[in-house]
Amino acid sequence: MHRLLLLLTVILPAGALAAESGLPEPTWYFFAAIVPFSLLLLWSSARIRTAAEFYASGRQTGGLSNGLAITGDYLSAASFLGITGLILISGYSGMLYAVGFFAGWPLILILLADKLRSLGRYTLADVVSDRFERRPVVFLSTVGYFPVVVLYLAAQLVAVGYLSEYLFNLPYSWGVLTVGGMAVLTGITGRMIFSSRAQMIKAILILVSTAIVVTLALLPGQRLPDLFSLAQVQPLLPDTLYYLPGVDDTPLSMISLGLALMLGPVGLPHIMSRFFSVADERRARMSVFYATGFIGLFYILTFVMGFAAVSYLAGTTSVTPADGGNLAALHLAEVVGGAPLAGVLAAVLLTVLLSVLTSLTLAGSSALSHDWYALTMRPASSYSEERNVHRMAAAISGISAVVAALLFEHQNVAFIVGLAFAFAASVNVPLLLGSLYWSRLTTRGAVMGGWAGLLCVTFCTLTGPLVWVDILGFSDALFPSRYPALLSVTVAVLGMWYFSVSDRTEPPAAEEQEPRP
């Protein structure tokens, strides 16, 4: 029954919209492509009977398959749409996002791949609860996940809003509300095996789609040195009232952004959970090895696509300041491949968005149901009780993400993901790395430092230009930068150090944690 419901939810509203007149030509090709893509997603579903299957795919996924699943999880609409648009509207500054999104993977490969699989079961709380007093540190990690999940979901929903405008001439808010509601419903059912297989399919689709667009953009004789010419890659919209990353930012702000983009992937809940869906450390290591290769290839293609967008779209009216460059990739596809390529690409992007929304909603809800409720509040709770808490968490996170997406309408989706990375880098990453690699870190130090980082990044975000000026309408921001990670990560690390070395209530933990069965 759930399969039929999902099929009707995806295809029938689309068919009703297709009956309306005046739709863009790519929309018809979108409908032709979305049906087989939806069937692929439905095929990937599977019956879930145990907690291991619910949280970690039953741990039967191999290294290559899990590497593809990690790639599919990580390559969100922010990567495909956001980076292309940022390079188009702000020139070389947009490349920092492509480099930064990829730069965190060597850290994961070197520091975390083996340890995460051998020390934990499902989530960050499983890793840290063995070393520290469980209740305060699990509560901190759960609260720290919430803004990361909401902002990451919001970025996907912003992309959905613009896709609905491009394909159906519908208001931005319609797409956000509709697909946001679908994300909540699919997240409530919570199917990790469905999600793992869907991510593999999504990774293949998006890699092939990106390669096709880049190939067609280069076929008319475009040379890479010409595309990368400095004179050609100046900001396309320098006089826009909307924020252009890198145009007016200081070098210190760019360092802060780079820090968030490098550390952020380490603290993403839906990425971390992938290390627990393999059977041993070798497969975990190989998963990251394969994912690094796929993701590196994707980002090489993506920034070439951004420069190609400058070449093909500069001087046209297809991209406006108000859309934050979020539709640049689709307009480029329409120029180089016509309506068929643009329509098929839009179908791939919708498939990408739905699968990311599902897996991220599941991972964020698991932080509350498994970490906080099952580990801390009700250790003897049944799997059924956990599922009820999971459903509540999915609804809360989904509704919060919809509200955030409506507020961030004119922001580039890659910028929103960068903000989510700043929260992850300020709370989850210091807590995780400190618990794994610093033997003198105590419960008091972990909790006080983590809360200091979370409060700092929250204050800087709320009083910074994004919220204080763009949303609330004040003339000057209290915190001057849009990138708070440099300050908040420093505050978190110093807090953990100070409150640990000054703590006389407990002895330092052992140098190495014992693997859990």
C-alpha positions in Angstrom: 0.0 0.0 0.0 2.8 2.5 0.8 4.3 1.9 -2.6 1.1 2.8 -4.4 0.6 5.8 -2.1 4.1 7.1 -2.9 3.5 6.5 -6.7 0.2 8.4 -6.6 1.8 11.2 -4.5 4.6 11.8 -7.0 3.0 11.1 -10.4 -0.7 12.0 -10.2 -0.3 15.6 -9.2 2.3 16.0 -11.9 -0.2 14.6 -14.5 -2.8 17.0 -13.3 -0.4 19.9 -13.8 0.5 18.6 -17.2 -3.1 19.0 -18.4 -2.8 22.8 -17.8 -1.9 24.9 -20.8 1.1 27.2 -21.0 3.7 24.9 -19.4 7.3 25.2 -20.5 8.5 22.7 -23.1 11.0 21.0 -20.7 8.0 20.1 -18.5 6.7 17.4 -20.9 10.1 15.7 -21.0 10.2 15.9 -17.2 6.9 13.9 -17.0 8.3 11.3 -19.4 11.5 10.9 -17.3 10.0 11.1 -13.7 7.9 7.9 -14.1 10.9 5.5 -14.5 12.8 7.4 -11.9 9.9 7.1 -9.4 9.6 3.4 -10.2 13.3 3.0 -9.4 12.8 4.6 -6.0 9.8 2.4 -5.3 11.8 -0.7 -6.3 14.4 0.2 -3.8 12.1 0.0 -0.8 12.2 -3.1 1.5 10.5 -4.4 4.5 12.2 -3.4 7.8 11.9 -5.7 10.8 14.8 -4.8 13.2 16.5 -1.7 14.6 19.7 -2.6 12.7 17.8 -2.5 9.5 16.0 0.7 10.4 19.1 2.6 11.4 21.9 1.0 9.4 20.6 -1.0 6.4 21.1 -4.2 8.3 24.8 -3.7 7.8 24.8 -5.8 4.6 26.0 -3.1 2.3 29.4 -3.6 0.6 32.2 -1.1 0.2 31.4 0.0 -3.4 27.7 0.0 -2.8 28.0 2.0 0.4 30.5 4.4 -1.3 27.8 5.0 -4.0 25.2 5.5 -1.2 27.5 8.0 0.6 28.0 9.8 -2.8 24.2 9.9 -3.3 23.6 11.2 0.2 26.3 13.9 -0.2 25.6 15.2 -3.7 22.5 17.2 -3.0 20.8 19.8 -5.0 23.1 22.4 -3.3 26.1 20.9 -5.1 24.5 20.6 -8.5 22.4 23.8 -8.6 24.1 26.0 -6.0 27.7 25.9 -7.1 26.9 26.4 -10.7 24.8 29.4 -9.8 27.4 30.8 -7.4 30.2 30.7 -10.1 27.8 32.3 -12.6 26.8 35.2 -10.3 29.9 35.8 -8.3 32.8 34.5 -10.4 35.8 32.6 -9.0 34.5 33.1 -5.4 31.9 30.3 -6.1 34.7 27.8 -6.6 35.5 28.0 -2.9 32.3 26.0 -2.3 33.2 23.3 -4.8 36.7 22.9 -3.2 35.4 23.2 0.3 32.6 20.7 0.0 35.1 18.1 -1.2 38.0 19.0 1.1 36.4 17.4 4.2 36.6 13.9 2.7 40.3 13.4 3.2 39.7 14.2 6.9 37.0 11.5 7.0 39.2 9.0 5.3 42.2 9.6 7.5 40.6 10.3 10.9 37.2 8.6 11.1 36.5 5.7 8.6 37.9 2.9 10.8 37.1 4.4 14.2 33.5 5.2 13.5 32.7 1.7 12.4 34.6 0.0 15.2 33.5 2.2 18.1 29.9 3.0 17.4 26.6 1.4 16.5 24.5 3.9 14.7 25.1 7.6 15.6 27.4 10.1 17.2 25.8 9.5 20.6 26.8 5.9 20.4 30.4 6.9 20.0 30.5 9.4 22.8 28.2 7.8 25.4 30.8 5.1 26.2 33.3 7.7 27.3 31.2 10.4 29.0 28.3 10.6 31.3 25.5 9.7 29.0 22.6 12.0 29.7 24.2 15.5 29.3 26.4 14.5 26.3 23.6 12.7 24.4 21.3 15.7 25.0 24.0 18.0 23.6 24.6 15.9 20.5 20.8 15.6 19.8 20.3 19.4 20.1 23.3 20.0 18.0 21.9 17.9 15.2 18.7 19.8 15.0 19.9 23.0 13.2 22.1 21.0 10.9 19.2 18.9 9.8 16.8 21.8 9.4 19.2 24.0 7.4 20.2 21.1 5.2 16.6 20.2 4.5 15.8 23.9 3.9 18.4 24.1 1.2 16.8 21.1 -0.6 13.4 22.7 -0.3 14.6 26.0 -1.7 15.8 24.1 -4.7 12.3 22.5 -4.9 10.6 25.8 -4.9 12.6 27.1 -7.9 12.1 23.8 -9.7 8.3 24.2 -9.3 8.5 27.7 -10.8 10.7 26.5 -13.7 8.6 23.5 -14.6 5.1 24.4 -13.7 4.9 28.2 -13.4 3.8 27.7 -9.9 4.6 30.0 -6.9 7.8 29.2 -5.0 5.8 28.6 -1.8 3.7 25.9 -3.4 6.6 23.7 -4.2 8.2 24.1 -0.8 4.9 23.3 1.0 4.0 20.3 -1.2 7.4 18.6 -1.3 8.1 19.5 2.4 4.9 17.6 3.3 6.0 14.6 1.2 9.4 14.6 3.0 7.7 14.5 6.4 5.4 11.6 5.3 8.3 9.5 3.8 10.5 10.4 6.7 7.9 9.2 9.2 7.9 5.7 7.5 11.7 5.8 7.9 13.2 3.2 5.5 17.0 3.2 5.5 17.3 0.3 3.1 15.0 2.1 0.8 17.2 5.2 1.2 20.5 3.3 0.7 19.4 1.8 -2.6 17.9 5.1 -3.7 21.1 6.9 -3.0 23.0 4.5 -5.2 20.6 5.1 -8.0 20.7 8.9 -7.4 24.5 9.0 -7.4 24.7 7.3 -10.8 21.9 9.5 -12.3 23.5 12.8 -11.1 27.0 11.8 -12.2 25.9 10.8 -15.6 23.7 13.9 -16.0 26.5 16.3 -15.0 28.9 14.6 -17.4 26.4 14.9 -20.3 25.8 18.6 -19.7 29.5 19.3 -19.5 30.3 17.3 -22.6 27.6 19.1 -24.6 28.8 22.4 -23.4 32.4 21.7 -24.6 31.4 20.1 -27.9 31.0 23.4 -29.9 34.8 23.9 -29.6 34.8 25.5 -26.1 38.3 25.3 -24.6 38.9 24.9 -20.9 41.5 27.7 -20.7 38.9 30.1 -22.4 36.2 29.1 -19.9 38.6 29.7 -17.0 39.7 33.1 -18.3 39.7 35.7 -15.5 38.2 38.3 -17.8 35.3 36.0 -18.6 34.5 35.0 -15.0 33.8 38.3 -13.4 30.5 38.5 -11.4 27.6 38.4 -13.7 25.4 40.5 -11.5 27.7 42.8 -9.5 25.1 45.4 -8.8 22.4 43.1 -7.4 20.8 43.9 -4.1 21.2 40.3 -3.1 24.3 38.8 -1.4 27.1 37.5 -3.7 29.5 35.2 -1.8 33.0 36.4 -1.9 32.4 39.7 -3.7 32.5 42.0 -0.6 33.8 39.4 2.0 37.1 39.9 3.8 39.8 37.2 3.6 39.0 36.3 7.3 35.4 35.6 6.2 36.6 33.4 3.5 38.8 31.5 5.9 35.8 31.0 8.2 33.7 29.7 5.3 36.5 27.3 4.2 36.8 26.0 7.8 33.0 25.3 7.9 33.0 23.6 4.5 36.0 21.4 5.4 34.8 20.3 8.8 31.1 20.2 8.1 30.9 16.9 6.3 32.5 15.2 9.4 29.4 16.2 11.5 26.6 15.4 9.1 24.3 12.8 10.7 23.1 11.1 7.4 26.8 10.8 6.3 28.0 9.4 9.6 25.3 6.8 9.7 26.7 5.3 6.5 29.8 4.1 8.3 27.6 1.8 10.4 25.9 0.2 7.4 28.9 -2.0 6.5 30.0 -5.1 8.3 33.7 -4.3 9.1 36.4 -1.6 9.2 37.8 -2.5 5.8 34.4 -1.9 4.1 34.0 1.4 6.0 37.5 2.5 4.7 36.7 1.3 1.2 33.3 3.1 1.3 35.1 6.4 1.9 37.7 5.6 -0.8 35.1 5.0 -3.5 33.0 8.0 -2.3 36.0 10.3 -2.4 36.7 9.3 -6.0 33.0 9.8 -7.1 32.6 13.0 -5.2 35.9 14.4 -6.5 34.9 13.7 -10.1 31.5 15.3 -9.6 33.0 18.6 -8.2 35.5 18.8 -11.1 32.5 18.5 -13.5 30.5 21.0 -11.5 32.9 23.9 -11.5 33.5 23.3 -15.2 29.7 23.6 -15.6 29.7 26.8 -13.6 32.3 28.4 -16.0 30.3 27.0 -19.0 27.2 28.8 -17.6 29.1 32.1 -17.6 30.1 31.5 -21.2 26.5 30.6 -22.4 24.3 32.6 -20.1 26.2 35.9 -19.5 24.2 38.7 -20.9 20.9 36.7 -21.1 17.8 37.3 -19.1 17.3 33.7 -18.0 19.1 34.2 -14.7 17.9 37.0 -12.4 19.3 38.3 -9.1 16.2 37.2 -7.2 16.7 33.5 -7.8 20.2 33.4 -6.3 21.5 31.6 -9.4 19.7 28.4 -8.3 18.4 27.7 -11.8 21.6 28.3 -13.7 22.3 24.6 -14.3 18.8 24.0 -15.8 19.1 27.0 -18.1 22.6 25.8 -19.2 21.1 22.4 -20.0 18.4 23.9 -22.0 20.9 26.0 -24.0 23.3 23.1 -24.8 20.8 20.2 -25.0 17.4 21.8 -25.6 14.2 21.1 -23.8 14.7 17.3 -23.7 17.9 17.6 -21.7 16.5 20.3 -19.4 13.4 18.2 -18.7 15.3 15.0 -18.0 17.8 16.9 -15.8 14.9 18.4 -13.8 13.5 14.8 -13.3 16.9 13.7 -12.0 17.1 16.7 -9.7 13.6 16.0 -8.2 14.7 12.4 -7.6 17.8 13.7 -5.9 15.8 16.0 -3.8 13.3 13.5 -2.6 15.9 10.9 -1.7 18.1 13.4 0.2 15.0 14.8 2.0 14.0 11.2 3.0 17.4 10.1 4.3 18.2 13.3 6.1 14.8 13.4 7.8 15.4 9.8 8.9 18.9 10.5 10.2 17.8 13.6 12.1 14.8 11.9 13.6 17.0 9.0 14.6 19.1 11.4 16.7 16.0 12.1 18.9 14.4 8.6 18.9 17.5 6.5 19.2 20.1 8.8 20.9 18.0 10.7 23.3 14.9 8.6 23.9 16.2 5.0 23.6 19.7 5.6 25.1 18.9 8.2 27.7 15.3 8.7 28.7 13.9 5.1 28.2 16.7 2.6 27.9 14.2 -0.3 28.1 11.9 1.1 25.5 10.7 -1.1 22.7 11.4 -0.6 19.0 7.7 0.4 18.5 8.1 3.2 21.1 11.2 4.4 19.3 9.3 4.6 16.0 6.6 6.8 17.6 9.2 9.2 18.8 10.9 9.1 15.4 7.6 10.1 13.7 7.2 13.1 16.0 10.8 14.2 15.4 10.3 13.9 11.6 7.3 16.1 11.7 9.0 18.8 13.8 12.2 18.9 11.7 10.2 18.9 8.4 7.9 21.7 9.5 10.9 23.7 10.7 12.7 23.2 7.4 9.7 24.4 5.5 9.5 27.6 7.5 13.3 28.1 7.0 13.0 27.5 3.2 10.2 30.1 3.0 12.4 32.7 4.8 15.5 31.9 2.6 13.7 32.2 -0.7 16.3 34.5 -2.3 19.4 32.7 -1.0 21.6 30.4 -3.0 21.2 26.8 -1.8 24.9 26.2 -1.5 25.2 29.1 0.8 22.4 27.6 3.0 24.3 24.3 3.1 27.4 26.2 4.1 25.5 27.6 7.1 24.4 24.0 8.1 28.1 23.0 7.9 29.0 25.8 10.3 26.6 24.4 12.9 28.0 20.9 12.4 31.6 22.1 12.6 30.9 24.1 15.8 29.3 21.3 17.8 29.4 17.8 16.4 32.9 17.9 15.0 34.8 19.1 18.2 32.7 16.6 20.2 33.5 13.7 17.9 37.2 14.3 17.4 37.7 15.2 21.0 36.1 12.0 22.2 38.2 9.9 19.7 41.6 11.5 19.9 42.0 13.5 23.2 42.3 11.3 26.2 42.0 14.3 28.7 38.6 15.4 27.5 36.1 15.0 30.3 32.3 15.0 30.4 32.4 18.6 31.8 34.7 19.8 29.1 32.8 18.1 26.3 29.4 19.4 27.5 30.5 23.0 28.3 32.6 23.4 25.2 29.9 21.9 23.0 27.2 24.2 24.4 29.5 27.2 24.1 30.1 26.4 20.4 26.4 25.9 19.8 25.3 29.1 21.5 28.1 31.0 19.7 27.2 29.9 16.2 23.5 30.4 16.9 24.0 34.0 18.2 26.3 34.8 15.3 23.8 33.5 12.8 20.7 35.2 14.3 22.5 38.6 14.6 24.5 38.3 11.4 23.6 39.8 8.0 21.5 36.8 6.9 18.8 36.9 9.6 19.4 40.3 11.2 19.5 42.3 8.0 18.0 40.2 5.1 15.1 38.7 7.1 14.4 41.0 10.0 15.1 44.2 8.1 17.6 45.9 10.4 20.1 48.2 8.7 23.3 46.9 10.3 24.1 43.4 11.6 25.4 42.9 15.2 27.8 40.2 14.0 29.4 41.5 10.8 30.1 38.2 8.9 27.9 35.6 7.3 30.4 32.9 8.2 30.6 32.3 11.9 32.5 29.0 12.0 36.0 30.5 12.7 34.8 32.1 15.9 32.3 29.4 17.0 34.8 26.5 16.4 37.5 28.3 18.3 35.0 29.0 21.2 34.0 25.3 21.3 37.6 24.0 21.2 38.8 26.4 23.8 35.8 25.7 26.0 36.5 21.9 25.8 40.1 22.5 26.6 39.6 24.8 29.6 36.8 23.0 31.3 38.6 19.7 30.9 42.0 20.7 32.2 40.3 22.6 35.1 38.0 19.7 35.9 38.8 17.9 39.1 35.7 15.8 39.4 36.7 12.9 37.2 39.9 11.3 36.0 40.9 11.5 32.3 39.4 8.8 30.1 41.5 5.9 28.7 43.6 6.7 25.6 41.6 4.3 23.4 38.0 3.4 23.6 37.0 -0.2 23.6 35.1 -1.4 20.5 31.5 -2.1 21.1 30.1 -5.5 20.1 
